[in-house]
C-alpha cells in the first residue's frame, strides 16, 4: 500500500548578511533570533547586533518579523514532500505464526524455547569469546572540554565524529537565566588532548523545550542537523567548521525531534527523526521518518514513514546499497501477559521504498547501529532490561547487506543493577566497544568481532558521581576509541580516550 500526501505550507525567509534563515510559518514556529557567532568571531544578523529583535512586531504581510530588516515573503512557498508508508512484511519475531514458522515469541533470541529462526528448541550453544581478542583501557584521565549547560535533549546520545585528524561534536546549550527561553546550537572541533581547534561556532537561540542535534563528517566538511519547534534543519559547514550557507529546512510544519544521520557512499545523507518526543499521552508512541538529502540540503525523493507506533527514537547507518535502521517498537507476549518495548531492525534500499524487516530482536532499550564496511554487514547493540526476561545483558546482532539476521543475537551478561537502557557503539580494533549507562554509572565493555564480551563492564569515569552522565557518545579514532559525555544540566563536557591494553 502506498499513501501519497502533499500537504503544503507557506514559508518565509529573511535575507541576512552571511546567513539566510528559512522559517516555517506555522503557529509558534521559528528560530528566536537572527544573529550567529561564526567561527571567525563575526556577528551575523539581528537588528540589535546580538541575535535579537527589539519587539517582534508583525510585518506588513502579517508574519512576525523575527529577523529585523530584510524580511520578505518567499513567493514560491514551501511544499511538504510526498510520503510513502509501506506495511511490514511477515517476519520471524513479529509475534505472528507465519507459514514455515514453528513458533514466534516476539524475538529472535536463542535459549527461550523458540530459537532465532522461529524453530522450537533452545538453538545453538552461545559463542565463546575468541582467544587473543584485544582489550582496551583508559589512556589518561578524562579531559574537560566545555561548560555544556545542556538543554533538554530528546535523546541520550551526544554526537561525536572523528575526521581522521580531529573530533567534532554539537549540542544544544540551555540559555542562562535572563537570556530568555530556549537553547543555542554549539559546534566544537577539538584534538585528542581536548584542545579546541579554532574559534567556537554558535547558532543563535533555538525555540525549543526539548530538542536535539546531530553532526556527520562529509569528507570535506560537516553536515549539522538540529531541531526546534518549526521542524528539522540542516546546515553545511566547511572543514574548519564555518557555515557555507544558510540553514535549510529539511522538514517543517511541526516540531521534530531526535535526528540521527549517516552518509552514503554516493555522498548523500539519510536522516531519521521522530515527529514527537512525548508521544501519545496514554501510549507514548512516536512516528519515525527517514529523508534523503544531498550535501547542500536539497531533498531527494519522498519521506519514508518507518513506524507510527515507535516507543523511542530510531538510529540509522548507511550501507553499500541501502540503510539499516533500528526502531524501538511495541511487542506483546504470545500468552497475553501484556506488552513490552522491543527493538526491530529493518533494511531499506537507497530509494527508501523497499523495506526488509528482520522481526523484533528482543526487549528493551534504544539501539545503536553501524555499517561494517570491511565485513559488508550491519551491527547493532542494545541493552536488555531484567524486567522482561529475568537477566540484564548487552546484546549484539549482525545483519547481512540484504537485511537478513546473520545469526542469533549475542547476550553479554551484566551485573544486577538499575539501568538507563542506552548504548553507544564503536566498531574498531577487531572488535566492538559498547558504552552504556548501567548501575548509575557510565561504563564500557569490549567484545570480539562476533560481539562476544572479552571483558566485564568497567567505568568510563574514574570516580563515578551520584548520577550517571545523561548524554554520551563514542567513536573509533585511529588506534583506539573515545567517549564524550556530560552530566546534569550545567555540567561540563568531558572527553576520555581508550587505547589497546597490549
C-alpha positions in Angstrom: 0.0 0.0 0.0 1.3 3.4 -0.9 -0.1 6.5 0.7 0.9 9.7 -1.1 0.1 13.0 0.5 1.3 16.5 -0.5 0.3 19.0 2.3 1.6 22.5 1.6 2.5 25.3 4.0 3.8 28.8 3.4 7.4 29.8 4.0 9.0 33.0 5.0 12.6 33.9 4.5 14.9 36.8 5.5 18.0 38.0 3.7 20.7 38.3 6.4 24.3 39.1 5.6 26.4 35.9 5.9 23.5 33.5 6.6 20.0 33.0 5.3 17.4 31.6 7.8 14.3 30.0 6.4 11.4 29.6 8.9 8.3 27.5 8.7 5.3 29.9 9.1 3.2 27.8 11.4 1.8 28.8 14.8 4.6 29.1 17.4 7.3 28.0 14.9 10.6 29.5 14.1 14.0 30.5 15.3 14.0 33.0 18.1 16.8 35.3 16.9 18.7 36.2 13.7 22.3 36.5 14.8 25.1 34.0 14.9 28.6 33.9 16.3 30.6 32.4 13.4 33.9 30.5 13.8 35.9 33.6 12.9 34.1 35.7 15.5 32.0 37.8 13.1 28.4 38.5 14.4 25.8 37.8 11.8 22.3 39.2 11.5 19.9 40.5 14.1 18.6 44.1 14.3 20.3 44.6 17.6 23.5 43.0 16.5 23.2 40.4 19.3 20.9 37.9 17.6 17.7 39.6 19.0 15.0 41.8 17.5 13.6 44.6 19.6 9.9 43.8 19.8 9.0 41.1 17.3 6.4 43.3 15.6 4.4 41.8 12.8 5.4 42.9 9.3 3.0 44.3 6.7 2.1 40.9 5.4 1.1 39.7 8.9 4.1 37.5 9.6 6.2 38.1 12.7 9.5 39.9 11.8 11.9 37.7 13.8 15.0 38.8 11.9 14.7 42.5 11.6 15.4 44.3 8.3 15.3 42.4 5.1 12.3 40.2 5.9 10.3 39.2 2.8 7.8 36.5 1.9 9.0 33.7 -0.3 6.5 33.8 -3.1 7.4 30.2 -4.2 6.3 28.9 -0.8 7.3 25.6 0.6 5.6 22.3 -0.2 5.9 19.3 2.0 7.1 16.3 0.1 5.4 13.0 -0.8 5.1 10.5 2.0 5.5 6.7 1.4 4.0 4.3 4.0 4.6 0.6 3.5 3.2 -2.1 5.8 5.7 -4.6 7.4 6.0 -7.9 5.6 5.7 -11.1 7.6 8.9 -11.8 9.5 10.2 -14.2 12.2 10.0 -12.3 15.5 6.8 -10.3 14.8 4.6 -12.3 17.1 2.6 -13.9 14.3 2.9 -17.6 13.4 3.6 -17.3 9.7 3.8 -20.3 7.2 7.0 -22.2 7.8 7.4 -21.0 11.4 7.2 -23.5 14.3 6.8 -20.7 16.8 7.1 -16.9 17.1 7.6 -15.4 20.5 8.2 -11.7 19.6 12.0 -12.0 19.5 15.0 -13.6 17.6 16.8 -14.9 20.7 18.1 -18.4 21.3 17.6 -20.1 24.7 14.0 -19.3 25.3 12.3 -22.3 23.7 11.8 -20.6 20.3 15.1 -20.1 18.5 16.3 -17.2 16.3 14.8 -18.8 13.2 11.4 -19.4 14.8 12.0 -23.1 15.4 11.1 -24.9 18.6 14.0 -25.6 20.8 16.8 -23.7 22.5 19.0 -23.1 19.5 22.8 -23.5 19.4 25.1 -23.0 22.4 26.3 -19.4 22.9 29.6 -18.5 21.3 32.8 -18.3 23.4 35.0 -15.2 23.1 37.7 -15.5 20.5 41.2 -16.1 22.0 43.6 -13.2 21.9 40.9 -10.6 21.4 42.3 -7.1 22.1 41.2 -5.3 25.3 41.2 -1.5 25.6 41.9 0.6 28.7 41.8 4.3 29.5 44.6 6.5 28.2 44.9 9.2 30.8 42.2 11.0 32.8 39.0 12.5 31.4 39.6 15.9 29.9 37.1 18.7 30.5 36.0 20.4 27.2 33.4 23.0 28.0 30.7 24.1 30.4 27.9 22.5 28.4 24.7 23.6 30.2 22.9 21.0 28.1 19.3 21.7 27.1 16.5 19.1 27.4 17.6 16.8 24.7 15.1 14.3 23.4 17.8 11.6 23.2 20.7 10.3 25.4 23.2 10.5 22.5 25.8 13.2 22.3 27.2 13.2 18.8 30.9 12.6 18.3 32.7 12.2 15.0 36.3 11.6 14.1 37.5 13.2 10.8 40.8 11.3 10.7 42.7 14.1 12.4 40.3 15.7 14.9 37.0 15.3 16.8 33.8 17.3 16.4 30.6 17.5 18.4 27.4 19.5 18.5 24.9 20.1 21.3 22.1 22.4 22.3 23.0 24.6 25.2 20.4 25.8 27.6 20.3 29.6 27.8 21.4 31.3 31.0 18.8 32.9 33.2 18.0 36.3 31.8 18.9 35.3 28.3 15.4 34.2 27.5 13.7 30.9 26.7 15.3 28.2 24.5 18.7 27.0 23.6 21.7 27.7 21.4 23.4 25.3 19.0 27.1 25.0 19.7 29.6 23.2 17.5 33.2 22.3 18.6 36.2 20.9 16.9 39.0 19.6 19.2 42.1 17.4 19.1 42.8 14.2 21.1 44.1 16.3 24.0 40.7 18.0 24.2 42.1 21.3 22.9 39.6 23.3 20.9 40.6 24.0 17.3 39.9 27.5 16.1 37.1 29.6 17.4 33.8 28.1 18.5 30.8 28.4 16.2 27.3 29.0 17.6 23.8 29.4 16.2 21.5 31.9 18.0 18.5 31.0 20.0 16.5 27.9 19.0 12.9 28.0 20.3 12.7 24.5 21.8 11.6 23.0 25.0 13.0 19.6 24.0 15.3 19.3 21.0 18.4 17.6 19.8 21.3 17.9 17.3 23.4 15.6 15.1 26.6 16.0 13.1 28.2 13.9 10.4 31.6 14.1 8.6 31.2 14.5 4.8 34.8 14.0 3.9 35.4 17.7 3.2 33.3 19.3 5.8 30.4 18.7 8.2 26.7 18.2 7.9 24.9 19.5 11.0 21.2 18.9 11.9 19.2 20.4 14.7 15.5 20.6 15.6 13.2 23.2 17.0 9.5 23.9 17.1 9.4 24.7 13.4 11.0 21.4 12.2 14.2 19.8 11.3 17.1 22.0 10.0 20.4 21.2 8.2 23.5 23.4 7.9 26.6 22.6 5.9 30.0 23.5 7.4 33.4 23.5 5.8 36.3 21.5 7.2 37.2 24.4 9.5 33.6 24.3 10.9 32.4 27.5 9.3 28.9 27.7 7.7 28.9 27.5 3.9 25.4 29.0 3.6 22.0 29.2 5.2 20.3 26.7 7.5 18.0 24.6 5.3 14.6 23.5 6.5 14.6 19.8 5.7 11.1 19.1 7.1 8.8 21.8 8.6 5.3 22.4 9.8 5.6 20.9 13.3 8.2 20.1 15.9 10.7 17.4 15.0 12.9 15.5 17.4 15.9 13.2 17.8 17.7 13.4 14.4 20.2 10.6 13.5 22.0 10.7 10.2 24.7 8.9 8.2 26.5 9.5 4.8 26.0 7.0 2.0 28.9 6.0 -0.4 27.5 8.4 -3.1 27.8 11.4 -0.7 24.1 11.8 0.0 22.8 11.9 3.6 20.0 9.9 5.2 18.4 11.4 8.3 15.8 9.9 10.5 13.7 11.8 13.1 10.6 11.4 15.2 7.5 13.6 14.9 7.0 13.7 18.6 9.1 13.4 21.8 6.4 12.8 24.4 4.1 10.7 22.2 0.5 9.8 22.8 -0.4 10.6 26.4 -1.6 7.1 27.1 0.8 5.1 24.9 4.0 7.0 24.4 4.0 6.3 20.6 6.2 8.2 18.1 6.1 8.4 14.3 9.6 7.8 12.8 10.5 9.3 9.4 13.5 9.0 7.0 14.5 11.5 4.4 17.5 11.7 1.9 19.2 15.0 1.1 22.4 15.9 -0.8 25.3 17.6 0.9 23.8 21.1 0.3 20.5 20.1 1.9 18.4 19.6 -1.2 15.8 17.0 -0.6 15.9 13.7 -2.7 12.7 11.6 -3.2 9.9 11.1 -0.7 9.8 10.9 3.1 9.6 7.3 4.3 7.4 6.7 7.4 9.2 3.9 9.2 6.8 3.3 12.1 3.8 5.1 13.5 3.8 3.3 16.9 7.5 3.5 17.9 8.4 3.8 21.5 11.7 5.7 21.1 14.0 7.4 18.6 15.5 5.4 15.7 19.1 5.1 14.6 20.4 4.7 11.0 23.5 3.6 9.2 24.2 3.8 5.5 25.4 0.6 3.8 26.6 0.0 0.2 23.1 -0.2 -1.3 20.7 1.0 1.4 20.2 1.8 5.1 20.0 -0.2 8.3 17.5 1.2 10.9 16.8 0.1 14.5 13.5 1.2 15.9 12.1 0.6 19.4 8.5 -0.8 18.9 5.7 -2.3 20.8 5.7 -6.1 21.2 3.4 -8.4 23.2 3.7 -11.8 24.9 2.0 -14.6 23.0 0.2 -15.7 26.1 -1.4 -12.3 26.6 0.8 -11.2 29.6 0.9 -7.7 28.2 3.1 -5.5 26.1 6.7 -4.5 26.3 9.2 -2.4 24.3 11.4 -4.2 21.9 13.9 -3.4 19.2 13.3 -4.0 15.5 15.8 -3.9 12.6 14.9 -3.2 9.0 16.9 -2.6 5.9 15.6 0.0 3.4 17.0 0.3 -0.1 18.6 3.5 -1.4 15.3 4.8 -2.7 13.6 4.4 0.7 10.8 2.3 -0.9 11.6 -1.4 -0.4 12.0 -2.2 3.3 13.1 -5.7 4.5 12.0 -6.4 8.1 14.0 -8.7 10.3 11.5 -9.0 13.0 11.7 -7.9 16.6 15.1 -8.7 18.1 14.0 -8.7 21.8 13.4 -6.2 24.6 14.1 -3.3 25.5 16.1 -0.2 25.1 17.1 2.2 22.3 19.6 0.6 19.9 22.6 1.8 18.0 23.6 0.6 14.5 26.8 0.9 12.4 27.8 -0.4 9.0 30.9 -2.5 8.9 32.4 -1.8 5.5 35.2 -4.4 5.8 32.6 -7.1 6.5 29.7 -5.8 4.3 27.2 -6.0 7.1 25.5 -4.0 9.9 25.9 -4.4 13.6 23.6 -3.2 16.3 23.7 -3.2 20.0 21.1 -2.6 22.7 20.6 -3.0 26.4 18.0 -5.5 27.6 16.3 -4.8 30.9 15.9 -7.6 33.5 12.2 -6.7 33.9 11.1 -8.9 31.0 13.5 -11.9 30.8 15.0 -12.0 34.3 18.6 -11.1 33.5 20.1 -7.9 32.1 22.5 -8.1 29.2 24.2 -6.0 26.5 23.1 -7.6 23.2 24.8 -7.5 19.8 23.3 -8.6 16.4 24.7 -8.7 12.9 22.7 -8.3 9.6 23.8 -9.1 6.1 23.7 -6.4 3.3 20.2 -7.6 2.3 18.9 -7.1 5.8 18.9 -10.8 6.9 19.8 -11.5 10.5 23.2 -13.3 10.3 22.8 -15.4 13.5 21.3 -15.4 16.9 21.8 -12.1 18.8 24.6 -12.4 21.5 23.8 -11.9 25.1 26.5 -10.4 27.3 25.5 -10.6 30.9 25.5 -7.6 33.2 25.7 -7.3 37.0 22.4 -6.8 38.8 21.8 -3.0 38.9 19.3 -0.4 37.8 20.0 0.7 34.3 19.1 3.6 32.0 18.8 1.4 28.9 21.0 3.2 26.4 24.1 2.1 24.4 26.6 3.8 22.1 28.6 1.5 19.7 32.1 2.0 18.2 33.5 -0.8 16.0 37.3 -1.0 15.7 40.4 -2.8 16.8 39.0 -6.2 15.5 36.1 -5.9 17.9 33.4 -3.6 19.4 33.4 -1.0 22.1 30.0 -0.8 23.9 29.4 2.2 26.1 26.3 2.3 28.3 24.8 3.8 31.4 24.2 0.9 33.8 24.1 0.8 37.6 24.0 4.6 37.8 27.5 4.6 36.1 28.8 5.3 32.7 30.5 2.0 31.7 32.1 0.3 28.8 32.6 -3.3 27.6 34.9 -4.7 24.8 33.7 -7.6 22.6 35.4 -9.7 19.9 34.4 -9.3 16.3 31.4 -11.5 16.8 30.0 -9.3 19.7 31.0 -11.7 22.5 32.3 -10.0 25.6 36.1 -10.3 26.3 35.8 -8.1 29.4 33.4 -7.2 32.1 31.7 -3.9 32.5 34.1 -1.2 33.6 33.8 2.5 34.5 34.4 5.2 31.9 34.6 7.7 34.7 37.4 7.0 37.3 35.2 8.3 40.2 31.5 7.9 39.3 29.2 10.5 40.8 25.8 10.2 42.4 24.2 10.3 39.0 25.4 8.9 35.7 26.0 11.2 32.7 22.7 11.9 30.9 24.3 12.4 27.4 27.2 10.4 25.9 28.6 9.1 22.7 31.6 7.1 21.4 33.5 6.8 18.2 36.6 4.9 16.9 39.6 7.2 16.4 42.6 5.6 14.7 44.2 3.2 17.3 41.5 3.4 20.0 38.1 4.8 20.8 36.9 7.9 22.5 34.0 8.7 24.8 32.4 12.1 25.2 29.9 12.7 28.0 28.1 15.3 30.1 26.2 15.0 33.3 23.3 17.1 34.6 22.4 20.5 33.1 25.3 22.8 33.8 27.9 20.1 34.0 30.9 20.3 31.6 31.6 18.1 28.6 34.4 15.5 29.1 36.5 13.5 26.7 38.2 10.2 27.5 40.4 8.2 25.3 41.0 4.4 25.4 43.9 2.5 23.9 45.0 -1.1 23.4 46.0 -2.9 26.6 48.6 -4.9 24.7 
